[in-house]
Amino acid sequence: MLTLYLPRDAAALAVGANAVARALKDEAARRGVEIRLIRTGSRGMAWLEPLLEMEQEGERLGFGPLAPEDVPELLDNFDTHPKSLGKIDEIPFFNRQTRLTFARCGVNDPLNLDAYRAAGGLNGLEHALRLSPEEIIRDITESGLRGRGGAGFPTGIKWETVYKANGTRKYIVCNADEGDSGTFADRMLIEGDPFLLIEGMAIAARAVGAARGYVYLRSEYPQAHATLSQALQIARRAGVLNRAFDIEIRLGAGAYVCGEETALLNSMEGKRGVVRAKPPLPAHAGFLNCPTVVNNVLTLAAAPTIMARGAGFYRDFGLGRSRGTIPVQIAGNVRRGGLFETAFGMTLAELVTDIAGGTATGRPVKAVQVGGPLGAYFPPYKFTTPLCYEAFDDQGGLIGHAGMVVFDETADMLALARFAMEFCALESCGKCTPCRIGAVRGTETLDRLRAGDPAARPLIEDLCETMREGSLCALGGFTPYPVLSALRHFPEDFTPVQEAAQ
Amino acid sequence: MTQTDTLAQIRAIAMSHAQAEGPLLPLLHAVQDRFGHIPAEALPEIAQVLNISDAELRGVISFYHDFRDAPPGRRILRLCRAEACQAMGAPALIERILAHLGLERPGTTDDGALTVEFAYCLGLCACAPAALLDGLPLGRLTDAALRTALEEPQC
């Protein structure tokens, strides 16, 4: 019997994993070979998808990227197949990672709770159930875990605030509205290891005294929705979720701004996803005015590791005040794109050049946008910046959800700056003027700059300052990051047409 | 389906969600899953069951990109035009596909076969350009691959 593993992660499906699975089953049946094909999450090596794995003497051997027509030759001879990648663990992109949160992702059937337990799953929750809420919060605080959604707020302090808040009803809300372009870690985790998120939410619930949790999941992720729905049912049947704590999924409806926590809460309450002024903080008055923990998927998914292996274990990874690991998502125009979980501190140069191998087109890298549509564009001379919250802040950027989008030399930075404004105008919730009006004026002003109006440049700088200082949330407040970084680091792309012609 | 049937179904969907904490979005999703859009005749029913005003309901529906006020085509193609897909040539690809379909902008083809919508990130950024066709992900898109997918029978 041949045991094979093939992802059913959306990224693998997008490049034909189901066609490869059908070819394997058909070809095996034709030959009378018995195979066991286990569908898994993804290892995160997107350029190798569909990536088939074969188990041999306890080792996983990889083959990819596979097409259905590769299958007959593969079944003839695995060892010498041209798409053989050798041992998965020895692929440099993989073995240079520190996989804590994504340790199980891509290894087994994500809906096999027994396999999850066998790989150390639920140890964290079991340990947490033996601790008092104060002890859990102490461990999370000591681990140095900060919110992985982008703001980097210390998780222990947030949990403590909710724990100490008055109120009989408290909620855990998982923010899975992963709208930033270039990010897919939340999706990959939910599709590849959903029980880890469920376990993390149960730990948070135990720490703050919540009886109900919600996962606010974006509607653009139908596969993640299906997998998480099934995982919740399995967890209920197994008693992991029960009367003391249960979780429900809430689907978003295509509004980027609902990734902002207060807009998310309004959306969950059935309102327009409009940002709320803070205070009050969600920790004091969140969902339905009750004390609420709002954490990103990856923040909650880090909690089981901290509980199971100790605060010190987690804190020992990282740089400065950025502790633990961060799953970097390398995307866009790259040779080797995917998810790379590493301790904080790697430089952009290492990630873009060594890990990602430069651009897919083979042209020189022009810019890397870090942190989604609200993140700054970095030029190559700034690639020495180490990946941690403080260093990025110093460089006028942000890590956000740790997505990196790579562009080659054909990128038009003025067009990208205009897109940032256009996106902000499209997605603005409309509550505050700098964002609602500013983004529209921003696209118009950049069009004037393109047309050769020299007065447009000081205007756009002034407008960006107004948006940054005067907006209620990060959408209006951070849209100036991509715009101004493009303007400062790539002035040649902003030279008015007439001037360039002279 | 008669008008009375439609209203009865909408009422049943609304009632089944009425007790949830913050019922409106799940309710609207359920109506759209059933009818492909939010029919105008659904609005008074929903407003009445949830005890909210017509203005509030319309405000919520119009806020979210997902909710449609008219039936879509038989298939729905969501093309991503966010940054990672742009880095891999999505703008030009999208332009060519729209031209191929005879569309000037996102919308439904004249024969009602296909609705094209724009998406801003599908989480398939490491295999860009990407799209969703009837909820199924497509990555490393080329013109040829996309045309083939559109010609394949609906599954």
Interface residues (C-beta under 8 A of the other chain):
Chain A: A10 A11 L13 A14 V15 A46 W47 E49 E178 G179 D180 S181 G182 T183 F184 D186 R187 M188 R212 S219 E220 Y221 P222 Q223 A224 R250 L251 G252 A253 G254 A255 Y256 S267 M268 E269 G270 K271 R272 G273 V274 F287 L288 Q329 I330 A331 G332 N333 V334 G337 G338 L339 A360 Q369 P373 G403 V405 V406 F407 D408 A411 L416 F419 F423 L426 E427 C429
Chain B: E21 G22 P23 L24 L25 P26 L28 H29 L50 G59 V60 F63 Y64 H65 D66 F67 R78 A82 E83 A84 C85 Q86 A87 M88 A119 Y120 C121 L122 G123 L124 C125 A126 C127 A128 A130 L132 G135 L136 P137 L138 G139 R140
